[in-house]
């Protein structure tokens, strides 16, 4: 998504190397997609539609 839109920023963090950051964002599985500093979250590899629905929920709220 970040490659498709200038409105999306993405970072990949290695949870085992940055344990404090992982704990702060409650990482319990990988991949763990955190949206707007925790306003939304998708854990695990999910179909694109599920990620889009979570993004829409966060943006609507």
LOMAR-708332 format. One record per residue: residue in one letter; x negated, y negated, z of N, C-alpha, C in turn. Coordinates in Angstrom, 2 decimals, m for minus. Each point is the difference from the previous one (the first is absolute). Layout:
<nodes>
node aa:A, n_x:X, n_y:Y, n_z:Z, ca_x:X, ca_y:Y, ca_z:Z, c_x:X, c_y:Y, c_z:Z;
...
</nodes>
This chain:
<nodes>
node aa:X, n_x:m0.81, n_y:1.20, n_z:0.00, ca_x:0.81, ca_y:m1.20, ca_z:0.00, c_x:m0.85, c_y:m1.26, c_z:0.00;
node aa:X, n_x:m1.06, n_y:0.00, n_z:0.77, ca_x:m0.85, ca_y:m1.18, ca_z:0.08, c_x:m0.62, c_y:m0.32, c_z:m1.35;
node aa:X, n_x:m0.25, n_y:1.02, n_z:m0.80, ca_x:m0.58, ca_y:m0.24, ca_z:m1.31, c_x:1.04, c_y:m0.55, c_z:m0.97;
node aa:X, n_x:1.28, n_y:0.18, n_z:0.29, ca_x:1.06, ca_y:m0.41, ca_z:m0.90, c_x:0.56, c_y:m1.39, c_z:0.30;
node aa:X, n_x:m0.25, n_y:m0.52, n_z:1.18, ca_x:0.61, ca_y:m1.26, ca_z:0.39, c_x:m0.98, c_y:m0.87, c_z:0.78;
node aa:X, n_x:m0.03, n_y:m1.27, n_z:m0.33, ca_x:m0.84, ca_y:m0.93, ca_z:0.75, c_x:0.57, c_y:m0.29, c_z:1.38;
node aa:X, n_x:1.24, n_y:0.43, n_z:0.27, ca_x:0.67, ca_y:m0.23, ca_z:1.28, c_x:m0.34, c_y:1.06, c_z:1.03;
node aa:X, n_x:m0.68, n_y:1.05, n_z:m0.42, ca_x:m0.31, ca_y:1.11, ca_z:0.89, c_x:m1.50, c_y:0.07, c_z:0.26;
node aa:X, n_x:m0.36, n_y:0.09, n_z:1.28, ca_x:m1.39, ca_y:0.20, ca_z:0.38, c_x:m0.09, c_y:1.35, c_z:0.69;
node aa:X, n_x:m1.05, n_y:0.74, n_z:m0.29, ca_x:m0.15, ca_y:1.32, ca_z:0.61, c_x:m1.44, c_y:0.21, c_z:0.44;
node aa:X, n_x:m0.14, n_y:0.72, n_z:1.10, ca_x:m1.31, ca_y:0.39, ca_z:0.51, c_x:0.06, c_y:1.46, c_z:0.38;
node aa:X, n_x:m1.10, n_y:0.69, n_z:m0.16, ca_x:m0.11, ca_y:1.38, ca_z:0.46, c_x:m0.99, c_y:0.01, c_z:1.16;
node aa:X, n_x:0.42, n_y:0.55, n_z:1.11, ca_x:m0.82, ca_y:0.06, ca_z:1.20, c_x:m0.16, c_y:1.47, c_z:0.40;
node aa:X, n_x:m1.21, n_y:0.41, n_z:0.30, ca_x:m0.26, ca_y:1.36, ca_z:0.47, c_x:0.32, c_y:0.05, c_z:1.50;
node aa:X, n_x:1.11, n_y:0.64, n_z:0.35, ca_x:0.49, ca_y:0.00, ca_z:1.38, c_x:m1.00, c_y:0.61, c_z:0.98;
node aa:X, n_x:m0.75, n_y:0.99, n_z:m0.42, ca_x:m0.96, ca_y:0.61, ca_z:0.93, c_x:m1.19, c_y:m0.91, c_z:0.27;
node aa:X, n_x:m0.29, n_y:m0.91, n_z:m0.90, ca_x:m1.11, ca_y:m0.92, ca_z:0.20, c_x:0.42, c_y:m1.27, c_z:0.73;
node aa:X, n_x:1.28, n_y:m0.35, n_z:m0.09, ca_x:0.52, ca_y:m1.21, ca_z:0.64, c_x:1.14, c_y:0.39, c_z:0.93;
node aa:X, n_x:m0.34, n_y:0.73, n_z:1.06, ca_x:1.01, ca_y:0.57, ca_z:0.88, c_x:0.82, c_y:m1.05, c_z:0.73;
node aa:X, n_x:m0.62, n_y:m1.12, n_z:0.38, ca_x:0.74, ca_y:m1.06, ca_z:0.69, c_x:1.06, c_y:m0.60, c_z:m0.92;
node aa:X, n_x:m0.36, n_y:m0.23, n_z:m1.25, ca_x:0.96, ca_y:m0.53, ca_z:m0.97, c_x:1.11, c_y:1.02, c_z:m0.26;
node aa:X, n_x:m0.36, n_y:1.26, n_z:m0.11, ca_x:1.00, ca_y:1.05, ca_z:m0.20, c_x:0.96, c_y:0.07, c_z:1.18;
node aa:X, n_x:m0.52, n_y:m0.13, n_z:1.21, ca_x:0.86, ca_y:0.03, ca_z:1.19, c_x:0.92, c_y:m1.22, c_z:0.04;
node aa:X, n_x:m0.51, n_y:m1.16, n_z:m0.38, ca_x:0.80, ca_y:m1.22, ca_z:0.01, c_x:1.20, c_y:0.11, c_z:m0.94;
node aa:X, n_x:m0.17, n_y:0.74, n_z:m1.10, ca_x:1.08, ca_y:0.15, ca_z:m0.98, c_x:0.71, c_y:1.35, c_z:0.12;
node aa:X, n_x:m0.26, n_y:0.70, n_z:1.10, ca_x:0.69, ca_y:1.27, ca_z:0.31, c_x:m0.13, c_y:1.02, c_z:m1.14;
node aa:X, n_x:m1.17, n_y:0.14, n_z:m0.54, ca_x:m0.22, ca_y:0.96, ca_z:m1.08, c_x:0.12, c_y:1.41, c_z:0.57;
node aa:X, n_x:0.96, n_y:0.76, n_z:m0.54, ca_x:0.21, ca_y:1.36, ca_z:0.48, c_x:m0.12, c_y:1.03, c_z:m1.12;
node aa:X, n_x:m0.14, n_y:m0.47, n_z:m1.21, ca_x:m0.14, ca_y:0.88, ca_z:m1.14, c_x:m0.61, c_y:m0.78, c_z:m1.15;
node aa:X, n_x:m0.49, n_y:0.71, n_z:m0.97, ca_x:m0.63, ca_y:m0.65, ca_z:m1.13, c_x:0.60, c_y:0.53, c_z:m1.29;
node aa:X, n_x:0.27, n_y:m0.82, n_z:m0.96, ca_x:m0.14, ca_y:m1.45, ca_z:0.06, c_x:1.04, c_y:m0.64, c_z:0.90;
node aa:X, n_x:m0.33, n_y:m1.16, n_z:0.50, ca_x:0.90, ca_y:m0.78, ca_z:0.86, c_x:0.07, c_y:m1.39, c_z:m0.61;
node aa:X, n_x:1.13, n_y:m0.34, n_z:m0.58, ca_x:0.18, ca_y:m1.30, ca_z:m0.64, c_x:0.70, c_y:m0.92, c_z:0.96;
node aa:X, n_x:m0.68, n_y:m1.06, n_z:0.43, ca_x:0.56, ca_y:m0.99, ca_z:0.90, c_x:0.38, c_y:m1.22, c_z:m0.82;
node aa:X, n_x:1.22, n_y:m0.47, n_z:0.17, ca_x:0.52, ca_y:m1.12, ca_z:m0.78, c_x:0.20, c_y:m1.20, c_z:0.91;
node aa:X, n_x:m0.54, n_y:m1.14, n_z:m0.41, ca_x:0.14, ca_y:m1.25, ca_z:0.74, c_x:m0.31, c_y:0.16, c_z:1.48;
node aa:X, n_x:m1.20, n_y:0.49, n_z:0.28, ca_x:m0.52, ca_y:0.13, ca_z:1.36, c_x:0.91, c_y:0.79, c_z:0.93;
node aa:X, n_x:0.66, n_y:1.02, n_z:m0.54, ca_x:0.80, ca_y:0.90, ca_z:0.82, c_x:1.50, c_y:m0.16, c_z:m0.14;
node aa:X, n_x:0.46, n_y:m0.95, n_z:m0.81, ca_x:1.43, ca_y:m0.17, ca_z:m0.21, c_x:0.60, c_y:1.23, c_z:m0.69;
node aa:X, n_x:m0.82, n_y:0.70, n_z:m0.73, ca_x:0.42, ca_y:1.23, ca_z:m0.65, c_x:m1.14, c_y:0.98, c_z:m0.04;
node aa:X, n_x:0.33, n_y:1.27, n_z:m0.19, ca_x:m1.04, ca_y:1.02, ca_z:0.00, c_x:0.48, c_y:1.22, c_z:m0.77;
node aa:X, n_x:m0.91, n_y:0.58, n_z:m0.75, ca_x:0.26, ca_y:1.26, ca_z:m0.69, c_x:m1.17, c_y:0.92, c_z:0.32;
node aa:X, n_x:0.30, n_y:1.15, n_z:0.57, ca_x:m1.05, ca_y:0.94, ca_z:0.38, c_x:0.04, c_y:1.21, c_z:m0.92;
node aa:X, n_x:m1.15, n_y:0.33, n_z:m0.52, ca_x:m0.12, ca_y:1.15, ca_z:m0.88, c_x:0.13, c_y:m0.39, c_z:m1.46;
node aa:X, n_x:m0.23, n_y:0.95, n_z:m0.83, ca_x:0.12, ca_y:m0.19, ca_z:m1.44, c_x:1.47, c_y:0.15, c_z:m0.35;
node aa:X, n_x:0.62, n_y:m1.06, n_z:m0.47, ca_x:1.44, ca_y:0.00, ca_z:m0.26, c_x:0.27, c_y:m0.39, c_z:m1.44;
node aa:X, n_x:1.18, n_y:0.35, n_z:m0.50, ca_x:0.37, ca_y:m0.44, ca_z:m1.35, c_x:0.06, c_y:m1.54, c_z:m0.06;
node aa:X, n_x:m0.29, n_y:m0.53, n_z:m1.17, ca_x:m0.02, ca_y:m1.44, ca_z:m0.19, c_x:1.30, c_y:m0.67, c_z:0.46;
node aa:X, n_x:1.13, n_y:0.65, n_z:m0.25, ca_x:1.30, ca_y:m0.56, ca_z:0.38, c_x:0.12, c_y:m0.25, c_z:1.50;
node aa:X, n_x:m0.56, n_y:0.88, n_z:0.80, ca_x:0.07, ca_y:m0.16, ca_z:1.45, c_x:m0.82, c_y:m1.22, c_z:0.44;
node aa:X, n_x:m1.18, n_y:m0.17, n_z:m0.60, ca_x:m0.82, ca_y:m1.17, ca_z:0.31, c_x:0.71, c_y:m1.28, c_z:m0.41;
node aa:X, n_x:0.61, n_y:0.01, n_z:m1.17, ca_x:0.73, ca_y:m1.18, ca_z:m0.49, c_x:1.16, c_y:m0.32, c_z:0.93;
node aa:X, n_x:0.73, n_y:1.00, n_z:0.48, ca_x:1.11, ca_y:m0.24, ca_z:0.92, c_x:m0.47, c_y:m0.64, c_z:1.30;
node aa:X, n_x:m1.16, n_y:0.44, n_z:0.51, ca_x:m0.53, ca_y:m0.56, ca_z:1.23, c_x:m0.44, c_y:m1.46, c_z:m0.24;
node aa:X, n_x:m0.60, n_y:m0.26, n_z:m1.13, ca_x:m0.37, ca_y:m1.39, ca_z:m0.34, c_x:1.25, c_y:m0.88, c_z:m0.08;
node aa:X, n_x:1.04, n_y:0.50, n_z:m0.64, ca_x:1.24, ca_y:m0.77, ca_z:m0.12, c_x:0.62, c_y:m0.25, c_z:1.37;
node aa:X, n_x:m0.03, n_y:0.98, n_z:0.89, ca_x:0.55, ca_y:m0.16, ca_z:1.34, c_x:m0.74, c_y:m1.11, c_z:0.74;
node aa:X, n_x:m1.32, n_y:0.02, n_z:m0.09, ca_x:m0.79, ca_y:m1.01, ca_z:0.70, c_x:0.27, c_y:m1.39, c_z:m0.57;
node aa:X, n_x:0.06, n_y:m0.09, n_z:m1.32, ca_x:0.21, ca_y:m1.31, ca_z:m0.62, c_x:1.40, c_y:m0.54, c_z:0.26;
node aa:X, n_x:0.99, n_y:0.89, n_z:0.17, ca_x:1.37, ca_y:m0.44, ca_z:0.25, c_x:0.20, c_y:m0.47, c_z:1.45;
node aa:X, n_x:m0.85, n_y:0.53, n_z:0.91, ca_x:0.19, ca_y:m0.24, ca_z:1.41, c_x:m0.58, c_y:m1.25, c_z:0.49;
</nodes>
